[in-house]
């Protein structure tokens, strides 16, 4: 309980003094109170939908009630992202592997929100003083809830990208993200077909600058998904650095990914011809999901 109070005080101070939270402070704090009203338990892989919905209200302040994002406050669409990917990213924000870089404005907003989840299980190791979470029940619940929200194709806002040039650049991405950008769970690479172009551009810049992909994988169990996710993030940073030389190249590859995304929902757009699957990539399982709009 003391840990919970400390975190609430931290969030009050952060939101009250952060210029990126105008108009959100009071609503966020009232929702924080709602989140902590009752205990929460997960039985196996089944979560209490009502409780998960309560937890998501805090997320919805920035990401929208349907998870479709709010660009004006740098909050991306998250609806329909794979549950495994959401779990990994929430844990990274919570543990400081993401959102801790001083130049990552959006990440610095997200990190305290993620740290609220499962705050009642946060304990300090008496031997080294390090804090850790003893369970991930609320992380799992929110991830499952968001994964079942219906995604939608975003409005493209970036201009100047050349999808023909981007198709060639995407050859470097296909081995993990799939031939049609459908994602691969085995590679811990999410689908990109419903990601906004502005968000993808921001993330590519973060990987290139080192705001993402500089993870301390040594603290994770090598047999766990989070270790694989961290390793892949480090590989992603290397790939971006080596193969995408500048912002124009980023726009080009994003333009191609967006064509694939629009084609995945049959919205009548002209789609660039799909890339031929390599022999190595063709045997990797794709993340297809169960929803018609989630590849």
Number of C-alpha atoms within 10 A of each C-alpha: 10 9 14 17 12 11 17 17 11 13 21 15 12 16 20 16 12 11 9 15 16 12 11 13 18 14 12 22 16 11 17 19 12 14 21 17 8 8 8 15 12 13 8 7 9 11 19 14 13 10 18 21 17 17 22 24 20 23 22 18 18 24 22 19 15 16 25 25 21 15 14 9 14 18 22 22 24 23 25 26 26 26 19 18 19 21 20 21 19 24 21 21 21 24 17 18 21 22 23 21 16 9 12 16 13 15 20 18 23 20 21 21 18 21 21 22 26 20 22 17 15 18 14 11 10 8 6 7 9 9 12 14 17 12 14 16 19 23 23 24 27 25 26 23 21 23 23 17 18 17 23 19 19 17 11 12 8 13 10 9 18 17 22 14 15 20 22 14 19 24 16 15 19 20 20 23 23 26 22 25 28 25 25 23 20 13 20 23 24 24 26 22 26 28 26 23 22 17 16 18 16 15 14 23 20 18 21 21 15 16 22 24 22 18 20 13 16 9 8 13 11 12 8 9 19 21 19 19 22 24 19 18 19 19 15 20 21 16 15 20 17 11 14 21 11 13 12 14 17 22 25 24 25 29 24 26 26 26 19 25 26 19 18 21 17 11 10 8 13 11 17 15 12 12 14 12 15 12 8 8 17 13 9 15 13 24 22 16 16 9 13 11 17 24 24
